[in-house]
Amino acid sequence: MVKRLPFSSIRPYIFPDTLQSLSKLRHKFPYFVSRKTDELSHIVECLDPKNKQCQGVFIDGAPGIGKTILATEAANKLRNDNRDVHVAYIDCKDIKSFESFAGTVIEQICRSPAVDDPAAEIKKRLAASKNVFYILFLDNFECFLEENNNQQENQPSTATASCREGVLSFIGEIARCPANLKFLVTSSERVPFLPMLAMKGIHLNPFDKEESSKLLEKVRSGEKISDEKSEELCEICSGIPLVLHTLMSS
């Protein structure tokens, strides 16, 4: 005789496609230009679930150099190529407390985010993940490096320090848990993320003349830019993608 379980005790399998719809990850940028050094392929290779040697990627570089665009391109490629990959995106500039951090994460990995203890639920779900591979995308991580970076006008420094310490401590805890989890981090400052993790470090340099020219043509919808004009703009903008894009869009 087969024993039937009560309906209330049956937990339905959450299909990865459903989880992906919860992600706050941005769509691909229309003007993405891959560098000759092909960091995109390196990031995808490191974050591939089959790669057991690397636990994440830390991308650093000057503001406007294209860290977020590159990381977003890689994250979208990973989850589009593998339906079991789910990306939870956190813009660290928007995090004002540990509660807001935990809430942002739980909203993206749980269909019913209204739980009493989001941090505990995150650990529970990560530890129990068998069919889903998680990538925690921490954008603008430099906001957690300096006490005053995230501080509001009427917010005491102790609250900011508490937020930073709470988030960093929690990240360390989930990093040590046996789970299908990797980290994708962007920062304008080169610092050790979590020393105990085998993280791949990638430093982004400004575009060279050829890369700048490709970006200019994409922004101008394929319009050919003369070599002289391209070189002039590249020199003026120092090869910074954001500055090039802003100048050509204006």
N, C-alpha and C positions, 0 to 999 in steps of 0.2 A: 504494500500500500504506500503510495507517495504522499508524504506529508506536505500540505500546502502552507505556505507562509502567509500571514495576514498582509493585506495590501499595503497597510501603513508601514510595514517593515521593509518593503521593497524599494531600493533606491535606484531609479532609472539611470542608465549610462548617459552621460552628457557628451553628445557628439562634438568633436573638435570644431566643426563648422559653426555650431551654436556658440561655443566659447569664443571663437574668433570674432564673432559679431559684438562681443562685449568689450573687445580691446579698444583702447583710446589711441592706438597707433595711427598716425597720419597716413594718407595714401601716398603713393609715389609722387615725387616732385617732377613736373614736366620738363625742367631744364637740367636734369642730372647729367653731369659729365664725369665719366670714369677717368681717373688719372692713369698715366702711363705705368706708374708703379703698381697699379691694379690692387689697391687696398680692399676693394669690394670683394674680390675673390678670396683674399686672405681672411676677411671677417667671416664670410659664409662658411669657409672651410673650418675655421676655429669653432664656430657655433653649431655646426652640424651635430645632431644628436649622436651620430656614429663615432664622432671624434671624442674619445674618452680621455685624451691627454690634456685638453684645454678646457678650462672652466669658465672662460669668458674673455671679453675683449675690452680694453680701456683705450679710448681714442682721445687724444689731446691735441690742442692747437690753438692758435690765436682766435679771438672772436671774429665771426664772419668767414672763417676758413672753410666751412662746409661739413663740420662734424655731424650735426644733426641730420643733414641731408644724406650723407654717406651711410650713417647708421640706420636711418629709416629705409633706405634703398635695400640694405642688406637684410633687415628684419622682414620687409615685405617679400623679398625673394625667398627667404627661408620658409615662411609660412605658406606661400603660394606653391612652393615645390613639395611641401610635406604637410598634409592636412592635420597631422598630429602635433605640429608645432604651434604653440600659442604664445603671443607676445603681450606682456603687460607693460604699458608705457606710463612712465611717471616723469613729469616735468618738475624737476626739483625746485624751480623758481616758484611754483604754486604751493609748495608744502610749507605750512606755517606751524604745524604741530605734528607730533607722532601719530595722533589720532587721524589727522587728515591723510597722512602717508598710508597708514594701514587701511583706511577707508577707500583710498584710491586703488589700492591693490586688490582688495576683496571684491570691489565692484567689477573687476575685470576677470576674476577667476571663479566667480560664484554667481549662479543665476538668481539666487536669493541672498543678496548682500546684507539684509537686515539681521545681523547676529549680535549677540551680547558682547562677544570678545573677538573682534576682527583679527587681531594678531594671532591668537590661539587657533582660530579657524584657518588662517593662512598656512600656519605650520602643519596643521592636520591635513589639509588638502594637498600640500606639496609632498608630504611624506607618503600619502596614499596614492599619488599619481602614478599610474601604471600605463595608461593608454595615451596620456598627454605629456608632451615635453614643453616645459615653460622656459621662456626667456624674459628676464626682468630687465627692461630697458630703462636705465636711469639717465635722463638727459639733463645737461647743465649741473653736473654733480658738484661743481665748484661752490655751489650755494651752501653745501654742507661742510665746507672747509674753513670758513671764516665766521666768527661769531656774529659779526654785524651784517653779513650779506643778506640775511633773510629777515632782518629786524624791521618791525613796523614802528611808526612814530611813537605810539603810546605803549609799546610792548617792552617790558623790562628785559635786559640782556639775559637774565637767568632763564626766562622762558625760551629764548632762542637757543641757548646752550643746551637746555633740556631736550628740545626738539632734535637738535643735531645728535646729541649723545644717544637718545632713544632710537633714532633711525639707524645710526651706525651700529649700535649694539644688536638691533634686530636683524639687520642685514648679515652681520657676523653669525648670528644664531642659525638663520636659515641656510647660510652657506655651508655650515658644518653638518647640516642634516643630510642623510642619504636621500636624495630626491632627484627627479629628472629636471634639473634646473641649471641654467647658465646665466651669466650677467653680460649685459651690453651697456657700457658706461661712456658718456662723453663729458669732457671737462676742459675748460680753458687753462687749467693748471695741471702740470704733470706731477702727480703725487701717487704714492702706493695706495691702491684701492683696499684690498685685503691681502696682507702679506702671505697668509696661509694658502691662498688660491693660486692655481697655475693660470695666470691671466696673460694674454697676449697684448703687449703694448704697441700702439700705432700712433705715430706723430705725423700730423698733416702739415705739409708745406704749401706755400702759395702756388697757384697755377703757373706753369710756364707759358710762353707765348702761344704755343699750339693749343694747349688746353683752354687758354683764355679765348682764343679765336673760336673754338668749338662752342663755348658757352655763349659768346656774343651772337653767333649764327643762330643758336637755338632760341635765344631771347627775341631775336629779330625775325623769327619764323622762317629760317633758312636763307635769309638775305645774305649774300656774300659780302663779307667785310674785307676791305683791301688789307694787304699785309702791313702797309705803312700805318693805316688807321688802327689796326689791331695791336700793333706794337706800341703805338702811342698810348692807347687806352690801357694796355697792360702795365705800362710804365707808370701812368698816372695813378692807377688803382693798386699798384704793387702786387698784382696777381691775386688779390683777395676776391673770391667769388661773389660775396655779398655786395661788395662795392661795385664790382663790374655789373652785376645784375641790376642794382639800383640805378646806376648811371644810364644803362641802356633802356630801362623801363620808363625813365622820366622823359 
